[in-house]
Amino acid sequence: MSVNRRKFLVIGGLGFGTGGYFTWNWYQSPSLPDGMNVDTLYVRGNVFGEPSPEDHQVGPREEHHRIIEDEETAAGEITFGDSAIEFVEETDFDNSYLIIIQTGMQTEPDLALEAISRTDGGLHLDVTVEHPWWRGVNDDLGTHSLLIRVTDEKDDTPELVSVDIEGYV
């Protein structure tokens, strides 16, 4: 009798755990337009070269973004972080392009893509600042980079991109 109960508890636990995992992944996925797929990579630091000279540091809540459409430009400019370099190398620029978003803020939080929507002539990206569970706030400043690989079956590379970053402390 206790063997059946153990099997039931194990199977039930695995079922709830698997369901929770897939629900969490669905919840964490960004909202995208039809025909669009994205891969993202967050890098704590300036992917365009680190350490940055003082005059190239991103200031507090200062935001920059740019589109990179070809492999040569990406390989020549994204020079910091093995994961960022690997992310660029894995990009098929015949079918995809990169959007790089950078901001300056405390070093603990991360950046995460929440949603992409189509606009007249371009795209709008909603990005959020994800704070660590302990919500610590350091009085420091660091550059944060979010690399987004976009594969869009419906549209070419956009001419205009707008970005909203929410959740600064």
MDTraj code that builds the backbone (N, CA, C; nanometers):
import mdtraj as md
import numpy as np

residues = "MET SER VAL ASN ARG ARG LYS PHE LEU VAL ILE GLY GLY LEU GLY PHE GLY THR GLY GLY TYR PHE THR TRP ASN TRP TYR GLN SER PRO SER LEU PRO ASP GLY MET ASN VAL ASP THR LEU TYR VAL ARG GLY ASN VAL PHE GLY GLU PRO SER PRO GLU ASP HIS GLN VAL GLY PRO ARG GLU GLU HIS HIS ARG ILE ILE GLU ASP GLU GLU THR ALA ALA GLY GLU ILE THR PHE GLY ASP SER ALA ILE GLU PHE VAL GLU GLU THR ASP PHE ASP ASN SER TYR LEU ILE ILE ILE GLN THR GLY MET GLN THR GLU PRO ASP LEU ALA LEU GLU ALA ILE SER ARG THR ASP GLY GLY LEU HIS LEU ASP VAL THR VAL GLU HIS PRO TRP TRP ARG GLY VAL ASN ASP ASP LEU GLY THR HIS SER LEU LEU ILE ARG VAL THR ASP GLU LYS ASP ASP THR PRO GLU LEU VAL SER VAL ASP ILE GLU GLY TYR VAL".split()
xyz = np.array([
    [0.0811, -0.1189, 0.0000],
    [0.0000, 0.0000, 0.0000],
    [0.0865, 0.1268, 0.0000],
    [0.1930, 0.1290, 0.0799],
    [0.2772, 0.2486, 0.0868],
    [0.3582, 0.2681, -0.0408],
    [0.3863, 0.1595, -0.1159],
    [0.4585, 0.1725, -0.2421],
    [0.3744, 0.2495, -0.3424],
    [0.2441, 0.2191, -0.3490],
    [0.1549, 0.2908, -0.4410],
    [0.1452, 0.4381, -0.4035],
    [0.1414, 0.4645, -0.2729],
    [0.1334, 0.6030, -0.2288],
    [0.2604, 0.6789, -0.2654],
    [0.3760, 0.6146, -0.2514],
    [0.5018, 0.6787, -0.2893],
    [0.5053, 0.7081, -0.4386],
    [0.4626, 0.6107, -0.5201],
    [0.4576, 0.6322, -0.6648],
    [0.3668, 0.7498, -0.6976],
    [0.2519, 0.7542, -0.6327],
    [0.1584, 0.8638, -0.6566],
    [0.2212, 0.9982, -0.6203],
    [0.2873, 1.0035, -0.5057],
    [0.3509, 1.1291, -0.4626],
    [0.4639, 1.1698, -0.5568],
    [0.5441, 1.0734, -0.6018],
    [0.6541, 1.1031, -0.6935],
    [0.5996, 1.1517, -0.8269],
    [0.5022, 1.0813, -0.8823],
    [0.4444, 1.1197, -1.0115],
    [0.3743, 1.2543, -1.0000],
    [0.3016, 1.2746, -0.8907],
    [0.2350, 1.4038, -0.8703],
    [0.3338, 1.5178, -0.8591],
    [0.4419, 1.4950, -0.7838],
    [0.5445, 1.5988, -0.7688],
    [0.6121, 1.6314, -0.8999],
    [0.6453, 1.5276, -0.9775],
    [0.7060, 1.5505, -1.1090],
    [0.6106, 1.6254, -1.2014],
    [0.4833, 1.5903, -1.1962],
    [0.3834, 1.6582, -1.2804],
    [0.3716, 1.8060, -1.2468],
    [0.3626, 1.8369, -1.1172],
    [0.3540, 1.9771, -1.0761],
    [0.4820, 2.0525, -1.1089],
    [0.5962, 1.9879, -1.0864],
    [0.7238, 2.0527, -1.1169],
    [0.7394, 2.0825, -1.2645],
    [0.7063, 1.9857, -1.3499],
    [0.7151, 2.0057, -1.4950],
    [0.6178, 2.1131, -1.5411],
    [0.4961, 2.1083, -1.4908],
    [0.3966, 2.2104, -1.5268],
    [0.4414, 2.3492, -1.4843],
    [0.4974, 2.3589, -1.3637],
    [0.5467, 2.4880, -1.3161],
    [0.6621, 2.5396, -1.4000],
    [0.7505, 2.4501, -1.4415],
    [0.8636, 2.4892, -1.5254],
    [0.8151, 2.5463, -1.6575],
    [0.7243, 2.4757, -1.7247],
    [0.6761, 2.5229, -1.8543],
    [0.5925, 2.6496, -1.8404],
    [0.5175, 2.6622, -1.7322],
    [0.4410, 2.7856, -1.7090],
    [0.5357, 2.9019, -1.6856],
    [0.6420, 2.8816, -1.6086],
    [0.7390, 2.9877, -1.5825],
    [0.8080, 3.0305, -1.7113],
    [0.8469, 2.9342, -1.7967],
    [0.9100, 2.9687, -1.9244],
    [0.8138, 3.0468, -2.0127],
    [0.6886, 3.0097, -2.0151],
    [0.5894, 3.0827, -2.0945],
    [0.5738, 3.2238, -2.0392],
    [0.5689, 3.2360, -1.9067],
    [0.5530, 3.3654, -1.8426],
    [0.6735, 3.4555, -1.8710],
    [0.7923, 3.3984, -1.8763],
    [0.9138, 3.4742, -1.8978],
    [0.9358, 3.5123, -2.0440],
    [0.8653, 3.4501, -2.1379],
    [0.8855, 3.4777, -2.2802],
    [0.8310, 3.6149, -2.3155],
    [0.9039, 3.6903, -2.3988],
    [0.8540, 3.8220, -2.4378],
    [0.7353, 3.8106, -2.5327],
    [0.6521, 3.9118, -2.5329],
    [0.5393, 3.9200, -2.6243],
    [0.5916, 3.9709, -2.7596],
    [0.5630, 3.8960, -2.8666],
    [0.6171, 3.9272, -2.9993],
    [0.5073, 3.9317, -3.1039],
    [0.5278, 4.0098, -3.2114],
    [0.4336, 4.0080, -3.3232],
    [0.4401, 3.8742, -3.3969],
    [0.3341, 3.8427, -3.4717],
    [0.3327, 3.7204, -3.5525],
    [0.4474, 3.7215, -3.6516],
    [0.5092, 3.6059, -3.6705],
    [0.6164, 3.5921, -3.7676],
    [0.7529, 3.6357, -3.7188],
    [0.7640, 3.6694, -3.5907],
    [0.8914, 3.7167, -3.5360],
    [0.9400, 3.6221, -3.4269],
    [1.0689, 3.5926, -3.4310],
    [1.1351, 3.5153, -3.3259],
    [1.2539, 3.5956, -3.2763],
    [1.2814, 3.5856, -3.1472],
    [1.3980, 3.6552, -3.0916],
    [1.4754, 3.5634, -2.9979],
    [1.6032, 3.5911, -2.9885],
    [1.6908, 3.5349, -2.8869],
    [1.7555, 3.6541, -2.8190],
    [1.7735, 3.6453, -2.6891],
    [1.8331, 3.7572, -2.6166],
    [1.9528, 3.7105, -2.5350],
    [2.0410, 3.8058, -2.5097],
    [2.1553, 3.7823, -2.4229],
    [2.1797, 3.9089, -2.3427],
    [2.1804, 3.8949, -2.2111],
    [2.2121, 4.0064, -2.1234],
    [2.3606, 3.9993, -2.0872],
    [2.4295, 4.1127, -2.0954],
    [2.5709, 4.1203, -2.0583],
    [2.5891, 4.2386, -1.9642],
    [2.6482, 4.2127, -1.8485],
    [2.6818, 4.3215, -1.7574],
    [2.8149, 4.3781, -1.8036],
    [2.8087, 4.4906, -1.8716],
    [2.9277, 4.5537, -1.9264],
    [2.8969, 4.6116, -2.0635],
    [2.9943, 4.6787, -2.1189],
    [2.9813, 4.7430, -2.2491],
    [3.0334, 4.6468, -2.3559],
    [2.9433, 4.5896, -2.4360],
    [2.9843, 4.4904, -2.5365],
    [3.0668, 4.5531, -2.6484],
    [3.0690, 4.6853, -2.6566],
    [3.1471, 4.7534, -2.7601],
    [3.2909, 4.7780, -2.7160],
    [3.3318, 4.7192, -2.6066],
    [3.4699, 4.7323, -2.5602],
    [3.4739, 4.7648, -2.4132],
    [3.5511, 4.6899, -2.3391],
    [3.5589, 4.7076, -2.1958],
    [3.7055, 4.6956, -2.1576],
    [3.7618, 4.7709, -2.0713],
    [3.6928, 4.8801, -2.0044],
    [3.6772, 5.0012, -2.0960],
    [3.5697, 5.0710, -2.0772],
    [3.5426, 5.1884, -2.1602],
    [3.6187, 5.3092, -2.1085],
    [3.6683, 5.3910, -2.1984],
    [3.7267, 5.5177, -2.1526],
    [3.6179, 5.6021, -2.0860],
    [3.6569, 5.6894, -1.9967],
    [3.5602, 5.7715, -1.9222],
    [3.4613, 5.8431, -2.0132],
    [3.5063, 5.8927, -2.1271],
    [3.4173, 5.9684, -2.2145],
    [3.3212, 5.8789, -2.2924],
    [3.3346, 5.7458, -2.2796],
    [3.2429, 5.6540, -2.3464],
    [3.1554, 5.5769, -2.2486],
    [3.1601, 5.6108, -2.1209],
    [3.0758, 5.5463, -2.0217],
    [2.9308, 5.5889, -2.0440],
    [2.8401, 5.4979, -2.0170],
    [2.6978, 5.5297, -2.0233],
    [2.6590, 5.5854, -1.8880],
    [2.5983, 5.7039, -1.8875],
    [2.5611, 5.7702, -1.7628],
    [2.4388, 5.7069, -1.6985],
    [2.4063, 5.7511, -1.5768],
    [2.2903, 5.6966, -1.5063],
    [2.1619, 5.7180, -1.5866],
    [2.0901, 5.6085, -1.6089],
    [1.9639, 5.6079, -1.6840],
    [1.9771, 5.6595, -1.8267],
    [2.0982, 5.6742, -1.8720],
    [2.1229, 5.7105, -2.0107],
    [2.1020, 5.5846, -2.0945],
    [2.0294, 5.5974, -2.2038],
    [1.9937, 5.4812, -2.2849],
    [2.0401, 5.5004, -2.4288],
    [2.0973, 5.3932, -2.4846],
    [2.1392, 5.3919, -2.6241],
    [2.0881, 5.2634, -2.6869],
    [2.0566, 5.2702, -2.8138],
    [2.0257, 5.1474, -2.8869],
    [2.0683, 5.1641, -3.0317],
    [2.0985, 5.0518, -3.0941],
    [2.1374, 5.0543, -3.2344],
    [2.1071, 4.9206, -3.2990],
    [2.0948, 4.9251, -3.4296],
    [2.0690, 4.8064, -3.5100],
    [2.1984, 4.7696, -3.5824],
    [2.2310, 4.6416, -3.5825],
    [2.3457, 4.5923, -3.6580],
    [2.2940, 4.4876, -3.7557],
    [2.3169, 4.5128, -3.8846],
    [2.2580, 4.4304, -3.9892],
    [2.3544, 4.3311, -4.0535],
    [2.4855, 4.3469, -4.0306],
    [2.5780, 4.2588, -4.1022],
    [2.6849, 4.2047, -4.0085],
    [2.7377, 4.0908, -4.0474],
    [2.8344, 4.0175, -3.9661],
    [2.9643, 4.0950, -3.9478],
    [3.0100, 4.1613, -4.0515],
    [3.1361, 4.2343, -4.0445],
    [3.1301, 4.3456, -3.9402],
    [3.0219, 4.4229, -3.9407],
    [3.0063, 4.5304, -3.8421],
    [2.9968, 4.4730, -3.7018],
    [2.9161, 4.3685, -3.6861],
    [2.8976, 4.3081, -3.5538],
    [3.0297, 4.2540, -3.4995],
    [3.1034, 4.1809, -3.5816],
    [3.2298, 4.1222, -3.5365],
    [3.3337, 4.2298, -3.5045],
    [3.3304, 4.3405, -3.5769],
    [3.4266, 4.4468, -3.5537],
    [3.3962, 4.5331, -3.4336],
    [3.2684, 4.5412, -3.3959],
    [3.2307, 4.6328, -3.2891],
    [3.1993, 4.5656, -3.1567],
    [3.1472, 4.4443, -3.1597],
    [3.1142, 4.3744, -3.0357],
    [3.2369, 4.2936, -2.9962],
    [3.3134, 4.3499, -2.9023],
    [3.4455, 4.2947, -2.8710],
    [3.4614, 4.2544, -2.7251],
    [3.3589, 4.2691, -2.6428],
    [3.3719, 4.2374, -2.5010],
    [3.2757, 4.1260, -2.4628],
    [3.3270, 4.0290, -2.3931],
    [3.2443, 3.9217, -2.3395],
    [3.2380, 3.8027, -2.4336],
    [3.2874, 3.6890, -2.3873],
    [3.2854, 3.5685, -2.4705],
    [3.1444, 3.5317, -2.5130],
    [3.0478, 3.5477, -2.4213],
    [2.9101, 3.5113, -2.4554],
    [2.8541, 3.6036, -2.5637],
    [2.8886, 3.7315, -2.5603],
    [2.8412, 3.8252, -2.6622],
    [2.9052, 3.7946, -2.7975],
    [3.0335, 3.7647, -2.7975],
    [3.1030, 3.7316, -2.9224],
    [3.0449, 3.6035, -2.9816],
    [3.0188, 3.5052, -2.8968],
    [2.9581, 3.3792, -2.9425],
    [2.8164, 3.4032, -2.9962],
    [2.7405, 3.4893, -2.9299],
    [2.6046, 3.5243, -2.9731],
    [2.6073, 3.5830, -3.1141],
    [2.7035, 3.6705, -3.1410],
    [2.7197, 3.7302, -3.2738],
    [2.7572, 3.6232, -3.3757],
    [2.8509, 3.5366, -3.3387],
    [2.8952, 3.4319, -3.4313],
    [2.7829, 3.3359, -3.4678],
    [2.6864, 3.3159, -3.3776],
    [2.5738, 3.2256, -3.4031],
    [2.4618, 3.2918, -3.4836],
    [2.4741, 3.4203, -3.5126],
    [2.3691, 3.4934, -3.5839],
    [2.3837, 3.4755, -3.7343],
    [2.2755, 3.4357, -3.7993],
    [2.2697, 3.4246, -3.9454],
    [2.2193, 3.5589, -3.9983],
    [2.3104, 3.6442, -4.0402],
    [2.2736, 3.7794, -4.0810],
    [2.1982, 3.7833, -4.2134],
    [2.1881, 3.6718, -4.2841],
    [2.1041, 3.6668, -4.4037],
    [1.9562, 3.6672, -4.3654],
    [1.9248, 3.6190, -4.2456],
    [1.7862, 3.6083, -4.2014],
    [1.7554, 3.6886, -4.0757],
    [1.8574, 3.7424, -4.0111],
    [1.8388, 3.8079, -3.8819],
    [1.9206, 3.9364, -3.8735],
    [1.8914, 4.0157, -3.7723],
    [1.9693, 4.1350, -3.7396],
    [1.9737, 4.1464, -3.5885],
    [2.0632, 4.2295, -3.5391],
    [2.0794, 4.2500, -3.3955],
    [2.0322, 4.3894, -3.3561],
    [1.9702, 4.3967, -3.2408],
    [1.9414, 4.5245, -3.1764],
    [2.0164, 4.5207, -3.0437],
    [2.0999, 4.6216, -3.0209],
    [2.1771, 4.6309, -2.8976],
    [2.1205, 4.7469, -2.8163],
    [2.0831, 4.7184, -2.6917],
    [2.0310, 4.8208, -2.6009],
    [2.1282, 4.8323, -2.4849],
    [2.1644, 4.9562, -2.4501],
    [2.2545, 4.9789, -2.3377],
    [2.1981, 5.0876, -2.2479],
    [2.2243, 5.0716, -2.1191],
    [2.1864, 5.1732, -2.0221],
    [2.2865, 5.1721, -1.9078],
    [2.2874, 5.2810, -1.8325],
    [2.3707, 5.2900, -1.7138],
    [2.2841, 5.2882, -1.5899],
    [2.3164, 5.1998, -1.4952],
    [2.2421, 5.1906, -1.3687],
    [2.3257, 5.1132, -1.2684],
    [2.2703, 5.0897, -1.1493],
    [2.3405, 5.0116, -1.0484],
    [2.3777, 4.8758, -1.1072],
    [2.4806, 4.8137, -1.0513],
    [2.5322, 4.6913, -1.1115],
    [2.4488, 4.5668, -1.0839],
    [2.3645, 4.5632, -0.9805],
    [2.2910, 4.4407, -0.9503],
    [2.1807, 4.4063, -1.0507],
    [2.0969, 4.4995, -1.0929],
    [1.9844, 4.4603, -1.1786],
    [2.0291, 4.4125, -1.3167],
    [1.9396, 4.3386, -1.3816],
    [1.9591, 4.2920, -1.5187],
    [1.8553, 4.3568, -1.6087],
    [1.8756, 4.3478, -1.7390],
    [1.7776, 4.3934, -1.8369],
    [1.7108, 4.2711, -1.8996],
    [1.5799, 4.2822, -1.9255],
    [1.5070, 4.1726, -1.9896],
    [1.4071, 4.2301, -2.0884],
    [1.3939, 4.1649, -2.2018],
    [1.2973, 4.2053, -2.3037],
    [1.1581, 4.1623, -2.2609],
    [1.0636, 4.2568, -2.2581],
    [0.9252, 4.2274, -2.2227],
    [0.8378, 4.2090, -2.3468],
    [0.8542, 4.2981, -2.4463],
    [0.7660, 4.2926, -2.5627],
    [0.8269, 4.3684, -2.6795],
    [0.7871, 4.3262, -2.7991],
    [0.8174, 4.3991, -2.9221],
    [0.6859, 4.4179, -2.9954],
    [0.6656, 4.5380, -3.0475],
    [0.5468, 4.5647, -3.1292],
    [0.5894, 4.6385, -3.2557],
    [0.5117, 4.6187, -3.3588],
    [0.5385, 4.6861, -3.4859],
    [0.4797, 4.8273, -3.4814],
    [0.5521, 4.9230, -3.5413],
    [0.5048, 5.0599, -3.5539],
    [0.5167, 5.0988, -3.7015],
    [0.4711, 5.2169, -3.7361],
    [0.4875, 5.2630, -3.8740],
    [0.6357, 5.2787, -3.9038],
    [0.6880, 5.1937, -3.9887],
    [0.8273, 5.2032, -4.0296],
    [0.9276, 5.1446, -3.9328],
    [0.8822, 5.0751, -3.8282],
    [0.9809, 5.0224, -3.7356],
    [0.9249, 4.9328, -3.6279],
    [0.9967, 4.9313, -3.5166],
    [0.9623, 4.8477, -3.4023],
    [0.9691, 4.9298, -3.2743],
    [0.8894, 4.8893, -3.1767],
    [0.8985, 4.9463, -3.0429],
    [0.9283, 4.8320, -2.9476],
    [1.0304, 4.8498, -2.8615],
    [1.0710, 4.7469, -2.7660],
    [1.0456, 4.7955, -2.6248],
    [0.9825, 4.7096, -2.5452],
    [0.9645, 4.7347, -2.4031],
    [1.0631, 4.6460, -2.3281],
    [1.1464, 4.7094, -2.2481],
    [1.2495, 4.6401, -2.1715],
    [1.2264, 4.6718, -2.0248],
    [1.2529, 4.5746, -1.9392],
    [1.2364, 4.5972, -1.7968],
    [1.3679, 4.5741, -1.7232],
    [1.3813, 4.6446, -1.6123],
    [1.4955, 4.6260, -1.5231],
    [1.4524, 4.5216, -1.4205],
    [1.5208, 4.4083, -1.4196],
    [1.4896, 4.3016, -1.3243],
    [1.5846, 4.3113, -1.2063],
    [1.5263, 4.3335, -1.0894],
    [1.6059, 4.3498, -0.9680],
    [1.6266, 4.2151, -0.9013],
    [1.7388, 4.1980, -0.8318],
    [1.7590, 4.0739, -0.7574],
    [1.6540, 4.0611, -0.6471],
    [1.6303, 3.9409, -0.6028],
    [1.5240, 3.9169, -0.5048],
    [1.5465, 3.9945, -0.3752],
    [1.6723, 4.0268, -0.3431],
    [1.6958, 4.0992, -0.2183],
    [1.6795, 4.2494, -0.2357],
    [1.6557, 4.2960, -0.3590],
    [1.6316, 4.4382, -0.3897],
    [1.7410, 4.5291, -0.3341],
    [1.8628, 4.4822, -0.3339],
    [1.9733, 4.5645, -0.2881],
    [1.9987, 4.6794, -0.3846],
    [2.0361, 4.7914, -0.3317],
    [2.0660, 4.9073, -0.4149],
    [2.2058, 4.9564, -0.3788],
    [2.2984, 4.9394, -0.4701],
    [2.4326, 4.9921, -0.4499],
    [2.4405, 5.1313, -0.5082],
    [2.5303, 5.2097, -0.4553],
    [2.5515, 5.3433, -0.5081],
    [2.6694, 5.3370, -0.6050],
    [2.6536, 5.2552, -0.7099],
    [2.7569, 5.2429, -0.8110],
    [2.6921, 5.2575, -0.9479],
    [2.7737, 5.2587, -1.0489],
    [2.7227, 5.2761, -1.1844],
    [2.7927, 5.1773, -1.2750],
    [2.7137, 5.1064, -1.3540],
    [2.7694, 5.0127, -1.4501],
    [2.6931, 5.0185, -1.5806],
    [2.7584, 4.9768, -1.6866],
    [2.6933, 4.9694, -1.8172],
    [2.6310, 4.8311, -1.8310],
    [2.5086, 4.8278, -1.8795],
    [2.4358, 4.7036, -1.9015],
    [2.3993, 4.6961, -2.0492],
    [2.4176, 4.5785, -2.1096],
    [2.3890, 4.5599, -2.2522],
    [2.2919, 4.4441, -2.2700],
    [2.1931, 4.4647, -2.3558],
    [2.0989, 4.3600, -2.3924],
    [2.1082, 4.3418, -2.5432],
    [2.1506, 4.2231, -2.5854],
    [2.1610, 4.1909, -2.7281],
    [2.0358, 4.1133, -2.7667],
    [1.9719, 4.1555, -2.8737],
    [1.8494, 4.0912, -2.9198],
    [1.8693, 4.0516, -3.0652],
    [1.8609, 3.9215, -3.0918],
    [1.8682, 3.8701, -3.2291],
    [1.7249, 3.8553, -3.2788],
    [1.6917, 3.9288, -3.3850],
    [1.5555, 3.9288, -3.4379],
    [1.5540, 3.8577, -3.5728],
    [1.4655, 3.7602, -3.5844],
    [1.4376, 3.6940, -3.7113],
    [1.2917, 3.7232, -3.7418],
    [1.2677, 3.8001, -3.8479],
    [1.1332, 3.8464, -3.8807],
    [1.0946, 3.7975, -4.0188],
    [0.9955, 3.7102, -4.0240],
    [0.9499, 3.6539, -4.1509],
    [0.8627, 3.7511, -4.2302],
    [0.8081, 3.8541, -4.1643],
    [0.7144, 3.9446, -4.2305],
    [0.7751, 4.0754, -4.2787],
    [0.8777, 4.1248, -4.2110],
    [0.9357, 4.2551, -4.2450],
    [1.0880, 4.2469, -4.2530],
    [1.1448, 4.3435, -4.3242],
    [1.2900, 4.3575, -4.3318],
    [1.3400, 4.4291, -4.2068],
    [1.4677, 4.4596, -4.2047],
    [1.5263, 4.5337, -4.0938],
    [1.4570, 4.6688, -4.0826],
    [1.4106, 4.7053, -3.9641],
    [1.3388, 4.8327, -3.9491],
    [1.4319, 4.9529, -3.9610],
    [1.3763, 5.0630, -4.0073],
    [1.4527, 5.1873, -4.0122],
    [1.4507, 5.2589, -3.8786],
    [1.3402, 5.2442, -3.8064],
    [1.3254, 5.3112, -3.6776],
    [1.3013, 5.2090, -3.5671],
    [1.3695, 5.2288, -3.4565],
    [1.3478, 5.1477, -3.3377],
    [1.3351, 5.2424, -3.2194],
    [1.2324, 5.2227, -3.1400],
    [1.2191, 5.2991, -3.0160],
    [1.2215, 5.2001, -2.9004],
    [1.2726, 5.2477, -2.7868],
    [1.2903, 5.1611, -2.6706],
    [1.2406, 5.2340, -2.5464],
    [1.1622, 5.1640, -2.4650],
    [1.1247, 5.2115, -2.3314],
    [1.1821, 5.1151, -2.2301],
    [1.2584, 5.1680, -2.1343],
    [1.3118, 5.0864, -2.0254],
    [1.2414, 5.1298, -1.8976],
    [1.1752, 5.0347, -1.8327],
    [1.0994, 5.0626, -1.7107],
    [1.1605, 4.9871, -1.5937],
    [1.1464, 5.0427, -1.4742],
    [1.1857, 4.9715, -1.3537],
    [1.3129, 5.0190, -1.2875],
    [1.3638, 5.1360, -1.3278],
    [1.4819, 5.1897, -1.2594],
    [1.4481, 5.2161, -1.1126],
    [1.5491, 5.2040, -1.0268],
    [1.5307, 5.2377, -0.8850],
    [1.5729, 5.3808, -0.8659],
])
top = md.Topology()
chain = top.add_chain()
for i, resn in enumerate(residues, 1):
    res = top.add_residue(resn, chain, resSeq=i)
    for name in ("N", "CA", "C"):
        top.add_atom(name, md.element.get_by_symbol(name[0]), res)
traj = md.Trajectory(xyz[None], top)
